[in-house]
Structure formats: C-alpha cells, structure tokens
C-alpha cells in the first residue's frame, strides 16, 4: 500500500517542478571575455599548425652614430650618404599549434528530457575550462621562459638597496646623499621596470600600455 498520504493544502496539491522559476539555473560560469589573459596576450590566427614567425631587431630606427648626426648630412651636389649601415636584422622563431578538446558526453535522450538548457550550460562550462587552460599555460610559459636575459633584475640588492623589498618600504623616500635608502619600494620597482621597457623598446611602449601580471591573481 502507498504511504505518505497528505491532505489538501497550498503546497501539497501539485507536484513541484522548475516551471515556477522558469527553469532558473543557479551556478557559476565565467564569460571567456572576462579572462585577463586576453588582455596581456595577442591572438594571432595562422593557416598552418607549424611554422616560424619573424622578429625585427628594432634598433636602427633609434641609432645615430655621431653626436651631431653628421652621417646623414647631404650637401648639394654630393653623393648620397651610404645606406649600407642602415639595414636592420631579423630572426625567426618557431611556433607549434596544438589542438585541444573539452568535450561533454550528453545523450540525445538526455537532451530531449532535460527541463533546463543543459547543452548551453555545459557549453559555457567547457568554454570556461578552455580559458582556464589557456591562462594556466600562459602562466607556465611566462614563469619558465629563459630568454628574459638582461631584462630581469632582483628587487633586493639590485633595484633596491640590500635589505629593502616590497614588504618593508615607507611612504616617503629617504636618501644618504644621492643613494636611495628606503621609501615607496613597490613604486620604485615599477618605475625601474618601466624605464627598462622604455629603453628596450626605444620609447615605443609607454606606461599606459604596460600591465602588471601577478602570479597570485593570474587565474582571474
């Protein structure tokens, strides 16, 4: 015999369904455009999975050999200045594209019987997984890259005096003569980095185009 009989009441005369909330689905699925990795990387479409991209040395445009630019003076009737020293060098670096899949197995009957947008919900989650993977791989590439060379410097003992770091700075800078002793250490470090970027790019990249990526918030 059936059990659990109930008498009529406002919440016992119908079988509850999700129609009351219009199939409301509560959860978290991040929009792929909200991942910060898209802001500090550049997506470049390619036709082949493997190949090279060319890098321009970018030095000749800022090179003047004399203090008064005498090498570019062209007097009337004189031969044109020799341009053999004005060429620029390039190199090529390899790339390899790897296809990745983030599948979800859902049967036709499951799709037909679901009382919510099950395919759309799983598609959003798959897109979020793909962007999380892209962020993780970008972090791994940045943190393990060995080609930074002279573009890196230690904070303690190089950018800042020995014993100074991001945890023990002060709001006002103090000097011993012209030597920095302590002060806004984080700001000084960022200023140092921006100066290095300006020198390396010959002023092409200005502070407004720079972005700081911290490992702790990289997965945002």
C-alpha positions as a Python dict, from the first residue, in 0.01 Angstrom:
ca = {
    (1, 'X'): (0, 0, 0),
    (2, 'X'): (119, 353, -72),
    (3, 'X'): (238, 559, 222),
    (4, 'X'): (286, 929, 285),
    (5, 'X'): (-71, 1039, 219),
    (6, 'X'): (-134, 1414, 269),
    (7, 'X'): (-447, 1621, 297),
    (8, 'X'): (-512, 1912, 58),
    (9, 'X'): (-302, 2224, 118),
    (10, 'X'): (-147, 2503, -87),
    (11, 'X'): (184, 2314, -120),
    (12, 'X'): (55, 1957, -144),
    (13, 'X'): (-195, 1966, -428),
    (14, 'X'): (61, 1966, -711),
    (15, 'X'): (395, 1808, -794),
    (16, 'X'): (673, 2071, -770),
    (17, 'X'): (871, 2140, -1088),
    (18, 'X'): (1117, 2403, -1212),
    (19, 'X'): (842, 2577, -1408),
    (20, 'X'): (777, 2803, -1109),
    (21, 'X'): (1123, 2961, -1160),
    (22, 'X'): (1110, 2938, -1541),
    (23, 'X'): (1391, 2680, -1539),
    (24, 'X'): (1619, 2908, -1335),
    (25, 'X'): (1973, 2767, -1319),
    (26, 'X'): (2198, 2893, -1038),
    (27, 'X'): (2573, 2843, -1069),
    (28, 'X'): (2899, 2998, -1185),
    (29, 'X'): (3028, 3006, -1539),
    (30, 'X'): (3271, 3278, -1632),
    (31, 'X'): (3244, 3457, -1965),
    (32, 'X'): (3551, 3381, -2176),
    (33, 'X'): (3593, 3756, -2247),
    (34, 'X'): (3639, 3823, -1874),
    (35, 'X'): (3967, 3630, -1851),
    (36, 'X'): (4259, 3871, -1818),
    (37, 'X'): (4481, 3653, -2034),
    (38, 'X'): (4309, 3803, -2338),
    (39, 'X'): (4430, 4149, -2232),
    (40, 'X'): (4801, 4078, -2197),
    (41, 'X'): (4838, 3834, -2486),
    (42, 'X'): (4765, 3868, -2856),
    (43, 'X'): (4574, 3608, -3053),
    (44, 'X'): (4722, 3554, -3400),
    (45, 'X'): (4533, 3329, -3644),
    (46, 'X'): (4754, 3103, -3857),
    (47, 'X'): (4681, 2874, -4151),
    (48, 'X'): (4946, 2612, -4075),
    (49, 'X'): (4991, 2430, -3745),
    (50, 'X'): (5370, 2456, -3753),
    (51, 'X'): (5596, 2731, -3877),
    (52, 'X'): (5802, 3036, -3790),
    (53, 'X'): (5733, 3400, -3710),
    (54, 'X'): (5984, 3673, -3784),
    (55, 'X'): (6119, 3912, -3521),
    (56, 'X'): (6251, 4256, -3618),
    (57, 'X'): (6556, 4368, -3416),
    (58, 'X'): (6415, 4724, -3396),
    (59, 'X'): (6740, 4910, -3330),
    (60, 'X'): (6824, 5102, -3647),
    (61, 'X'): (6534, 5343, -3607),
    (62, 'X'): (6693, 5488, -3293),
    (63, 'X'): (7061, 5464, -3393),
    (64, 'X'): (7261, 5783, -3453),
    (65, 'X'): (7634, 5718, -3481),
    (66, 'X'): (7763, 6071, -3416),
    (67, 'X'): (7672, 6330, -3154),
    (68, 'X'): (7554, 6578, -3419),
    (69, 'X'): (7413, 6337, -3679),
    (70, 'X'): (7690, 6422, -3924),
    (71, 'X'): (7648, 6090, -4108),
    (72, 'X'): (7313, 6198, -4252),
    (73, 'X'): (7420, 6537, -4388),
    (74, 'X'): (7372, 6550, -4769),
    (75, 'X'): (7534, 6854, -4927),
    (76, 'X'): (7411, 6981, -5262),
    (77, 'X'): (7596, 6808, -5543),
    (78, 'X'): (7748, 6549, -5313),
    (79, 'X'): (7694, 6177, -5331),
    (80, 'X'): (7408, 6038, -5127),
    (81, 'X'): (7509, 5912, -4782),
    (82, 'X'): (7597, 5543, -4782),
    (83, 'X'): (7300, 5340, -4659),
    (84, 'X'): (7472, 5006, -4611),
    (85, 'X'): (7493, 5064, -4236),
    (86, 'X'): (7122, 5143, -4212),
    (87, 'X'): (6980, 4798, -4271),
    (88, 'X'): (6808, 4610, -3990),
    (89, 'X'): (6849, 4249, -3878),
    (90, 'X'): (6576, 3990, -3824),
    (91, 'X'): (6547, 3638, -3693),
    (92, 'X'): (6280, 3371, -3691),
    (93, 'X'): (6128, 3180, -3400),
    (94, 'X'): (5927, 2857, -3431),
    (95, 'X'): (5565, 2804, -3331),
    (96, 'X'): (5355, 2490, -3298),
    (97, 'X'): (4976, 2484, -3267),
    (98, 'X'): (4819, 2204, -3064),
    (99, 'X'): (4451, 2122, -3092),
    (100, 'X'): (4269, 2073, -2762),
    (101, 'X'): (3921, 1941, -2698),
    (102, 'X'): (3694, 1998, -2399),
    (103, 'X'): (3408, 1756, -2472),
    (104, 'X'): (3097, 1676, -2270),
    (105, 'X'): (2911, 1349, -2329),
    (106, 'X'): (2533, 1401, -2335),
    (107, 'X'): (2296, 1153, -2495),
    (108, 'X'): (2012, 1252, -2726),
    (109, 'X'): (1751, 1129, -2479),
    (110, 'X'): (1914, 1331, -2201),
    (111, 'X'): (1900, 1644, -2416),
    (112, 'X'): (1535, 1578, -2502),
    (113, 'X'): (1425, 1511, -2144),
    (114, 'X'): (1616, 1785, -1963),
    (115, 'X'): (1394, 2057, -1817),
    (116, 'X'): (1672, 2322, -1843),
    (117, 'X'): (1917, 2440, -2108),
    (118, 'X'): (2157, 2157, -2036),
    (119, 'X'): (2359, 2185, -2358),
    (120, 'X'): (2407, 2561, -2325),
    (121, 'X'): (2508, 2526, -1960),
    (122, 'X'): (2770, 2263, -2038),
    (123, 'X'): (2896, 2464, -2337),
    (124, 'X'): (2954, 2765, -2113),
    (125, 'X'): (3140, 2550, -1864),
    (126, 'X'): (3355, 2398, -2140),
    (127, 'X'): (3444, 2746, -2264),
    (128, 'X'): (3543, 2844, -1911),
    (129, 'X'): (3760, 2532, -1882),
    (130, 'X'): (3930, 2616, -2212),
    (131, 'X'): (4011, 2971, -2100),
    (132, 'X'): (4137, 2843, -1763),
    (133, 'X'): (4366, 2607, -1954),
    (134, 'X'): (4489, 2894, -2172),
    (135, 'X'): (4558, 3107, -1864),
    (136, 'X'): (4747, 2825, -1693),
    (137, 'X'): (4962, 2757, -1999),
    (138, 'X'): (5036, 3128, -2039),
    (139, 'X'): (5148, 3145, -1677),
    (140, 'X'): (5370, 2842, -1726),
    (141, 'X'): (5527, 2998, -2035),
    (142, 'X'): (5595, 3330, -1864),
    (143, 'X'): (5729, 3181, -1542),
    (144, 'X'): (5957, 2925, -1710),
    (145, 'X'): (6085, 3136, -2002),
    (146, 'X'): (6466, 3154, -2004),
    (147, 'X'): (6512, 3434, -2256),
    (148, 'X'): (6449, 3739, -2039),
    (149, 'X'): (6825, 3789, -2008),
    (150, 'X'): (6930, 4138, -1901),
    (151, 'X'): (6564, 4245, -1881),
    (152, 'X'): (6532, 4097, -1532),
    (153, 'X'): (6671, 4221, -1203),
    (154, 'X'): (6642, 4124, -840),
    (155, 'X'): (6445, 4364, -621),
    (156, 'X'): (6655, 4314, -307),
    (157, 'X'): (7011, 4426, -378),
    (158, 'X'): (6970, 4547, -737),
    (159, 'X'): (6661, 4760, -792),
    (160, 'X'): (6655, 4840, -421),
    (161, 'X'): (6940, 4852, -169),
    (162, 'X'): (7022, 4527, 17),
    (163, 'X'): (6760, 4452, 278),
    (164, 'X'): (6488, 4652, 103),
    (165, 'X'): (6189, 4475, -53),
    (166, 'X'): (5816, 4516, -114),
    (167, 'X'): (5730, 4437, 248),
    (168, 'X'): (5936, 4698, 433),
    (169, 'X'): (5907, 5019, 232),
    (170, 'X'): (5800, 5358, 365),
    (171, 'X'): (5568, 5623, 226),
    (172, 'X'): (5844, 5887, 196),
    (173, 'X'): (6179, 5821, 34),
    (174, 'X'): (6497, 5881, 231),
    (175, 'X'): (6846, 5917, 88),
    (176, 'X'): (7202, 5901, 212),
    (177, 'X'): (7348, 6168, -11),
    (178, 'X'): (7220, 6061, -351),
    (179, 'X'): (7183, 5693, -255),
    (180, 'X'): (6830, 5561, -205),
    (181, 'X'): (6792, 5411, 142),
    (182, 'X'): (6423, 5331, 170),
    (183, 'X'): (6086, 5461, 54),
    (184, 'X'): (5795, 5352, -165),
    (185, 'X'): (5974, 5034, -270),
    (186, 'X'): (5695, 4894, -486),
    (187, 'X'): (5657, 5218, -680),
    (188, 'X'): (6033, 5247, -725),
    (189, 'X'): (6045, 4890, -856),
    (190, 'X'): (5769, 4958, -1109),
    (191, 'X'): (5939, 5279, -1220),
    (192, 'X'): (6260, 5083, -1272),
    (193, 'X'): (6076, 4824, -1479),
    (194, 'X'): (5909, 5091, -1692),
    (195, 'X'): (6243, 5261, -1754),
    (196, 'X'): (6386, 4928, -1870),
    (197, 'X'): (6088, 4876, -2102),
    (198, 'X'): (6129, 5228, -2241),
    (199, 'X'): (6497, 5167, -2312),
    (200, 'X'): (6438, 4822, -2463),
    (201, 'X'): (6161, 4946, -2693),
    (202, 'X'): (6316, 5287, -2765),
    (203, 'X'): (6018, 5466, -2616),
    (204, 'X'): (5756, 5279, -2821),
    (205, 'X'): (5586, 5122, -2517),
    (206, 'X'): (5474, 5392, -2274),
    (207, 'X'): (5339, 5342, -1919),
    (208, 'X'): (4979, 5350, -2039),
    (209, 'X'): (5044, 5036, -2246),
    (210, 'X'): (5205, 4839, -1964),
    (211, 'X'): (5033, 4580, -1749),
    (212, 'X'): (5147, 4409, -1430),
    (213, 'X'): (5066, 4039, -1411),
    (214, 'X'): (5095, 3886, -1064),
    (215, 'X'): (5102, 3510, -1028),
    (216, 'X'): (4855, 3514, -740),
    (217, 'X'): (4581, 3675, -949),
    (218, 'X'): (4682, 3534, -1285),
    (219, 'X'): (4396, 3285, -1294),
    (220, 'X'): (4141, 3563, -1287),
}
